[in-house]
Amino acid sequence: MTLLSSCTLNYEHPLLKHQVITLWSSVYNCTEKSMLICAGMDYSKKYKCSIDKPGEVIAL
C-alpha cells in the first residue's frame, strides 16, 4: 500500500477539463483470500474484505 500511495494520479486533464485522480487502491492477499482497499487517495484509512466472510468490511 505504501508503494501504491507513491504513484497516485492527481492532475487536471488538459483536453477534457476535469481532474484525474486515483479512485481506489487495493492490495490482494491470495493466501488469506482477502483484500485491503483505500479510497479517494486517503491511505490513512484502510478497509479489509475477505472472500471467506462476504459482506463484512473491517476498518483498519
C-alpha positions as CSV (number, residue, x, y, z in Angstrom):
1,M,0.0,0.0,0.0
2,T,2.9,2.3,0.6
3,L,4.1,1.8,-2.9
4,L,0.7,2.5,-4.3
5,S,0.4,5.7,-2.4
6,S,3.6,7.0,-4.0
7,C,2.2,6.6,-7.6
8,T,-1.3,8.1,-7.4
9,L,-2.9,10.2,-10.2
10,N,-3.8,13.7,-9.4
11,Y,-3.8,16.2,-12.2
12,E,-6.1,18.3,-14.4
13,H,-6.7,16.8,-17.8
14,P,-5.7,19.4,-20.5
15,L,-8.4,18.4,-23.1
16,L,-11.3,17.1,-21.0
17,K,-11.3,19.8,-18.4
18,H,-11.6,17.6,-15.4
19,Q,-9.5,16.4,-12.5
20,V,-7.9,12.9,-12.9
21,I,-7.4,11.2,-9.6
22,T,-6.8,7.7,-8.2
23,L,-10.2,6.5,-7.1
24,W,-9.1,3.5,-5.1
25,S,-6.0,1.3,-4.5
26,S,-6.1,-2.3,-3.5
27,V,-3.7,-5.0,-2.3
28,Y,-4.7,-8.7,-2.5
29,N,-3.6,-11.4,-0.2
30,C,-4.1,-14.7,-2.1
31,T,-3.2,-16.8,1.0
32,E,-5.8,-15.2,3.2
33,K,-8.3,-14.7,0.3
34,S,-8.6,-11.0,1.4
35,M,-8.1,-7.5,0.1
36,L,-7.0,-4.2,1.6
37,I,-8.6,-1.2,-0.1
38,C,-8.1,2.6,0.3
39,A,-10.4,5.1,-1.5
40,G,-10.0,8.7,-2.7
41,M,-6.2,8.8,-2.1
42,D,-6.8,8.6,1.7
43,Y,-4.2,6.0,2.6
44,S,-4.7,6.6,6.3
45,K,-8.0,4.7,6.1
46,K,-7.7,1.0,5.1
47,Y,-10.6,-1.5,4.8
48,K,-10.2,-5.2,4.7
49,C,-12.6,-7.6,2.8
50,S,-12.5,-11.4,2.7
51,I,-14.0,-14.0,0.4
52,D,-14.5,-16.2,3.5
53,K,-16.7,-13.5,5.1
54,P,-18.7,-11.8,2.2
55,G,-20.4,-8.6,3.1
56,E,-18.1,-8.0,6.1
57,V,-15.8,-5.0,5.8
58,I,-13.3,-4.2,8.6
59,A,-11.8,-0.7,9.1
60,L,-8.2,-0.9,10.0
